[in-house]
């Protein structure tokens, strides 16, 4: 790719810089990963040239014989991977997948019960800034209060509140799933509540999709009417979304994606999704998923030992949500993210439940282990990462110490290159 970009030195320079950043800094954003070279190859393939509005066997453009096979392969692999009846692999993103489901199952003004953004939900779960809240009426549930009892730390989904709100508000749809929730997402109680009030159940599996595929997290597929997910987080595929559903909903879902919401599908990305699903079907993917969870636990324990408070007391999945206040009451999520950027540690600030600070400033950090697990790191590296992170935050006003941390980060990353095969090919 570098050679092919020779004619555009400006873009080539930027791509090289980003490759260096990814190779020399710690990638701890919970929604990111390093895809395989095969996923990169499909994403950068000639399939980007093709228009293919419609679905396999029913396209509005000619020349789609190969594209039909590609999309069918992606759909087959997705249904096999998750044990689902039907898959739509065309959503351009997780947000479009969610919008398509709402469009398929709801009338404007219908009530939806979903998790509040500042308690861990996603923008598309009815946040005031999202178009979802302008078309449908969202009612929000949250997590239980934090408790000082280490045996029952709280900050888990408040199922009593979900049931109470469902009985009172009679939603047409209940959404389970979150963007910053470190615990198991158990779909069964949501199914029971949905059945009691006659609601449909959508699980937004964006974050743990790869853990479910790798059998390190229970599957919501047997309980949900519809499951949406992103393909680029723990699942380790290209940027994009997908929808799984029962056969009886397939037509409505497909029509809502196209022509309801999107035009031509990104078939190069669909091919890359097929590659990622194929990789996730391999036994080695289960070892990866288990390692992601083990690494998150190790990182959580090391951070707790350094004086951070862990939201919900720990983690069951790939992410850790840290409350910075007990570590340093003056330190905001915004400042911590900026300091860590200078130290080569890439994280994102995040609100914590009942955060007194705004979503722009926050009192928390969200860290994930998927990317560095893919790069080959294990629990001992997680402990080292926690140490580096703490040093950078403690010495944030001393530029020389932050620079020393950055050098150590680069040294650690050098032992775990995300694309060793590409580096070997370049050297040869
Ligand atoms: N749903 C959840 C729970 C998410 O965490 C995200 C992304 O972070 C999305 C949906 C949206 O995905 P995308 O950014 O691909 O639109």
Boltz pocket constraint, residues with backbone or C-beta under 6 A from the ligand:
constraints:
  - pocket:
      binder: B
      contacts: [[A, 31], [A, 92], [A, 93], [A, 94], [A, 95], [A, 96], [A, 98], [A, 121], [A, 122], [A, 124], [A, 177], [A, 178], [A, 179], [A, 180], [A, 204], [A, 205], [A, 206], [A, 207], [A, 230], [A, 240], [A, 241]]
      max_distance: 6.0
